[in-house]
Amino acid sequence: MKKDFLKQEKWTISLFLLAITIGYVSSVILIGGPVTYSAPIGSLTGFLLFESWNYRRFKKEWKSKKYRDTFREY
């Protein structure tokens, strides 16, 4: 189940990590480093909450699909 979720969300996770990396590198190049770490930590926290919400929804849908498929076999 977790592998299926990671397959589904691999582009979202990859793009988020790429955006965070680009933002950090650009702040190092332009101003010598991030002024505060609250923005990256806040965006990471928000992303983790969003993905956990998506995972819970995916798990419910996956279980209901699995439950329906078991009854179709009989």
C-alpha distances in whole Angstrom, upper triangle without the diagonal:
4,5,5,6,9,10,11,12,14,17,18,17,19,22,22,23,25,27,27,29,31,32,33,35,37,38,39,41,42,43,43,39,37,40,37,34,33,32,29,28,28,26,24,23,23,20,18,19,18,15,14,15,13,10,11,12,9,8,11,11,8,9,13,12,11,14,16,15,16,19,20,20,23
4,5,5,6,9,10,10,12,15,15,14,17,19,19,19,22,24,24,25,28,29,29,31,33,34,35,37,39,40,39,36,34,36,34,30,30,29,26,25,25,23,20,20,20,18,15,16,16,12,12,14,12,9,11,12,10,9,12,13,10,12,16,15,14,17,19,19,20,23,24,24,27
4,5,5,6,9,10,10,14,15,14,15,18,19,19,21,23,24,25,27,29,29,31,33,34,35,37,39,40,39,36,34,37,35,31,31,30,27,26,27,24,22,22,22,19,17,19,18,14,15,17,14,11,14,15,12,12,15,15,12,14,17,16,15,19,21,19,21,24,24,24,27
4,5,5,6,9,10,13,14,14,16,18,19,20,22,24,25,26,28,29,30,32,34,35,36,38,39,41,40,37,35,38,36,33,32,31,28,27,27,25,22,23,22,19,18,19,17,14,14,16,13,10,13,13,9,10,13,12,9,12,15,13,13,17,18,17,19,22,22,22,25
4,5,5,6,8,11,11,11,14,16,16,17,20,21,22,23,25,27,28,29,31,32,34,35,37,38,38,34,33,35,33,29,29,27,24,24,24,21,19,19,19,15,14,15,14,10,11,12,9,7,10,10,7,8,12,11,10,13,15,14,15,18,19,19,21,23,24,24,28
4,5,5,6,9,10,9,11,13,14,14,17,19,19,20,23,24,25,26,28,30,31,33,34,35,35,32,30,33,31,27,27,25,23,22,22,20,17,18,18,15,13,15,14,10,12,14,11,9,13,14,11,12,15,15,13,16,19,18,18,21,23,22,24,27,27,27,31
4,6,5,8,10,10,11,14,15,16,17,20,21,22,23,25,26,28,29,31,32,34,35,37,36,33,32,35,33,30,30,28,25,25,25,22,20,21,21,17,17,19,17,13,15,16,13,12,15,15,12,14,17,15,14,17,19,17,18,21,22,21,23,26,26,26,30
4,6,8,9,10,12,13,14,16,17,19,20,22,23,25,26,28,29,31,32,34,35,36,36,34,32,34,33,30,29,27,24,24,24,21,19,20,19,16,16,17,14,11,14,14,11,10,14,13,10,12,15,13,12,16,18,16,17,20,21,20,23,26,25,26,29
4,6,5,6,9,10,11,12,14,16,17,18,20,21,23,24,26,27,29,30,32,33,33,30,28,31,29,26,25,23,20,21,20,17,16,17,16,12,12,14,12,9,11,12,9,9,13,13,11,13,16,15,15,18,20,19,20,23,24,24,26,29,28,29,33
4,6,5,6,9,10,11,12,14,15,16,18,20,21,22,24,26,27,28,30,31,31,28,27,30,28,25,25,23,20,21,21,18,16,18,17,13,14,16,14,11,14,16,13,13,16,16,14,16,19,18,18,21,23,22,22,26,27,26,28,31,31,31,35
4,5,5,6,8,10,10,12,14,15,16,18,20,21,22,24,26,26,28,30,30,27,26,29,28,25,25,22,20,21,21,17,16,18,17,13,15,17,15,12,16,17,14,15,18,18,16,19,21,20,20,23,25,24,25,28,29,28,31,33,33,34,37
4,6,5,6,9,10,11,12,14,15,16,18,20,21,23,24,26,27,28,28,26,24,26,25,22,22,19,17,18,17,14,13,15,14,10,12,14,11,9,13,14,11,13,16,16,15,18,20,19,19,23,24,23,25,28,29,28,31,33,33,34,38
4,6,5,6,9,10,11,12,14,15,17,18,20,21,23,24,26,27,27,24,22,25,23,20,20,18,15,16,16,13,11,13,13,9,10,13,11,9,12,14,12,13,16,17,16,18,21,20,20,23,25,25,26,29,30,30,32,34,34,35,39
4,5,5,6,9,10,11,12,14,15,16,18,20,21,22,24,26,25,23,22,25,24,21,21,19,16,17,18,15,13,16,16,12,13,16,15,13,16,18,16,16,20,20,19,21,24,23,23,26,28,27,28,31,32,32,34,37,37,37,41
4,5,5,6,9,10,10,12,14,15,16,18,20,21,22,24,24,22,20,23,22,20,20,17,15,17,17,13,13,16,15,12,14,16,14,13,17,18,16,18,21,21,20,23,25,25,25,28,29,29,30,33,34,33,36,39,38,39,43
4,5,5,6,9,10,11,12,14,15,17,18,20,21,22,22,20,18,20,19,17,17,14,11,13,13,10,9,12,11,8,11,13,12,11,15,16,15,16,20,20,19,22,24,24,25,28,29,29,30,33,34,34,36,39,39,40,43
4,5,5,6,9,10,11,12,14,15,17,18,20,21,21,18,16,20,19,16,17,14,11,13,14,11,9,13,13,10,12,15,14,13,16,18,17,18,21,22,21,24,26,26,26,29,31,31,32,35,36,36,38,41,41,41,45
4,6,5,6,8,10,10,12,14,15,16,18,20,20,17,17,20,19,17,18,16,13,15,16,13,12,16,16,13,15,18,17,16,20,21,20,21,24,25,24,26,29,29,29,32,34,33,34,37,38,38,40,43,43,43,47
4,5,5,6,9,10,10,12,14,15,16,18,18,16,15,17,17,15,16,13,11,13,14,11,11,15,14,12,15,17,16,16,19,21,20,21,25,25,24,27,30,29,30,33,34,34,35,38,39,39,41,44,44,45,48
4,6,5,6,9,10,11,12,14,15,16,16,13,12,15,14,12,13,10,7,10,12,9,9,12,13,11,13,16,16,16,19,21,20,21,24,25,25,27,30,30,30,33,35,35,36,39,40,40,42,45,45,46,49
4,5,5,6,8,10,11,12,14,15,15,12,12,15,15,13,15,13,10,13,15,12,12,16,16,14,16,19,19,19,21,24,23,24,27,28,27,29,32,32,32,35,37,37,38,41,42,42,44,47,47,48,51
4,5,5,6,8,10,10,12,14,14,12,12,15,16,15,17,14,12,15,16,14,14,18,18,16,19,22,21,21,24,26,25,26,29,30,29,32,34,34,34,37,39,39,40,43,44,44,46,49,48,49,53
4,6,5,6,9,10,10,12,12,10,9,12,13,12,13,11,9,13,14,12,13,16,16,15,18,20,20,20,23,25,25,26,29,30,30,32,34,35,35,38,40,39,41,43,45,45,47,49,49,51,54
4,5,5,6,9,10,11,10,7,7,11,11,10,13,11,9,12,14,12,13,16,17,16,18,21,21,22,24,26,26,27,30,31,31,33,36,36,36,39,41,41,42,45,46,46,48,51,51,52,55
4,5,5,6,9,10,9,8,9,13,14,14,16,14,12,16,18,16,16,20,21,20,22,25,24,24,27,29,29,30,33,34,33,35,38,38,38,41,43,43,44,47,48,48,50,53,53,54,57
4,5,5,6,8,9,8,9,12,14,14,17,14,13,17,18,17,18,21,21,21,23,26,25,26,29,30,30,31,34,35,35,37,40,40,40,43,45,44,46,48,49,49,52,54,54,55,59
4,5,5,6,7,5,6,8,11,11,14,12,11,15,16,16,17,20,21,20,23,25,25,26,28,30,30,32,34,35,35,38,40,40,41,43,45,45,47,49,50,51,53,55,55,57,60
4,6,6,4,4,7,10,12,13,16,15,13,17,19,18,19,22,23,23,24,27,27,28,30,32,32,33,36,37,37,39,42,42,42,45,47,47,48,51,52,52,54,57,57,58,61
4,6,6,7,10,12,15,16,19,17,16,20,22,21,21,25,26,25,27,30,30,30,33,35,34,36,39,40,39,41,44,44,44,47,49,49,50,53,54,54,56,59,59,60,63
4,6,8,10,11,14,16,18,17,17,20,21,20,22,25,25,25,28,30,30,31,33,35,35,37,39,40,40,42,45,45,45,48,50,50,51,54,55,55,57,60,60,61,64
4,6,7,8,12,14,16,15,16,19,20,20,22,24,25,25,28,30,30,31,34,35,35,37,39,41,41,43,45,46,46,49,51,51,52,55,56,56,58,61,61,62,65
4,7,9,12,13,17,16,16,19,21,21,21,24,26,26,27,30,31,31,33,35,36,37,39,41,41,43,45,46,46,49,51,51,52,54,56,56,58,61,61,62,65
4,6,9,10,13,13,12,15,17,17,18,20,22,22,24,26,27,28,30,32,32,33,36,37,38,39,42,43,43,45,47,48,49,51,53,53,55,57,58,59,62
4,5,7,10,9,9,12,14,14,15,17,19,19,21,23,24,25,27,29,30,31,33,35,35,37,39,40,41,43,45,45,46,49,50,51,53,55,56,57,60
4,7,9,9,11,13,14,15,17,18,20,21,23,24,25,27,29,30,31,33,35,36,37,39,41,42,43,45,47,47,48,51,52,53,55,57,58,59,62
4,6,7,8,10,11,13,14,15,17,18,20,21,23,24,26,27,29,30,32,33,34,36,38,39,40,42,44,45,46,48,50,50,52,55,55,57,59
4,6,6,6,8,10,11,12,14,16,17,18,20,21,22,24,26,27,29,30,31,33,35,36,37,39,41,42,43,45,46,47,49,51,52,53,56
4,6,5,6,8,10,10,12,14,15,16,18,20,21,22,24,25,27,28,30,31,33,34,35,37,39,40,41,43,45,46,47,50,51,52,55
4,5,5,6,8,10,10,12,14,15,16,18,20,21,22,24,26,27,28,30,32,33,34,36,38,39,40,42,43,44,46,48,49,51,53
4,5,5,6,8,10,10,12,14,15,16,18,20,21,22,24,26,26,28,30,31,32,34,36,37,38,40,42,42,44,46,47,48,51
4,6,5,6,9,10,10,12,14,15,16,18,20,21,22,24,25,26,29,30,31,33,35,36,36,38,40,41,43,45,46,47,50
4,5,5,6,9,10,11,12,14,15,17,18,20,21,23,24,26,27,29,30,32,33,34,36,37,39,40,42,44,45,47,49
4,5,5,6,9,10,10,12,14,15,16,18,20,21,22,24,26,27,28,30,32,32,34,36,37,38,40,42,43,45,47
4,5,5,6,9,10,10,12,14,15,16,18,20,21,22,24,25,26,28,30,31,32,34,36,36,38,41,41,43,45
4,5,5,6,9,10,11,12,14,15,17,18,20,21,23,24,25,27,29,30,31,33,35,36,37,39,41,42,44
4,5,5,6,9,10,11,12,14,15,17,18,20,21,23,24,26,27,29,30,32,33,34,36,38,39,41,43
4,5,5,6,9,10,10,12,14,15,16,18,20,21,22,24,26,26,28,30,31,32,34,36,37,39,41
4,5,5,6,9,10,10,12,14,15,16,18,20,20,22,24,25,26,28,30,31,32,35,36,37,40
4,5,5,6,9,10,11,12,14,15,17,19,20,21,23,24,25,27,29,30,32,34,35,36,39
4,6,5,6,9,10,11,12,14,16,17,18,20,21,22,24,26,27,28,30,32,33,35,37
4,5,5,6,9,10,10,12,14,15,16,18,20,20,22,24,25,26,28,30,31,32,35
4,5,5,6,9,10,10,12,14,15,16,18,20,21,22,24,25,27,29,30,32,34
4,5,5,6,9,10,11,13,14,16,17,18,20,21,23,24,26,28,29,31,33
4,5,5,6,9,10,11,12,14,15,16,18,20,21,22,24,26,27,29,31
4,5,5,6,9,10,10,12,14,15,16,18,20,21,22,24,25,27,29
4,5,5,6,9,10,11,12,14,15,16,18,20,21,23,25,26,28
4,5,5,6,9,10,11,12,14,15,17,18,20,22,23,25,27
4,5,5,6,9,10,10,12,14,15,16,18,20,21,23,25
4,5,5,6,9,10,10,12,14,15,16,19,20,21,24
4,5,5,6,9,10,10,12,14,15,17,19,20,22
4,6,5,6,8,10,11,12,14,16,17,19,21
4,6,5,6,8,10,10,12,15,15,17,19
4,5,5,6,9,10,11,13,14,16,18
4,5,5,6,9,10,11,13,15,17
4,5,5,6,9,10,11,13,15
4,5,5,6,9,10,11,13
4,5,5,7,9,11,12
4,5,5,6,9,11
4,5,5,7,9
4,5,6,7
4,5,6
4,6
4
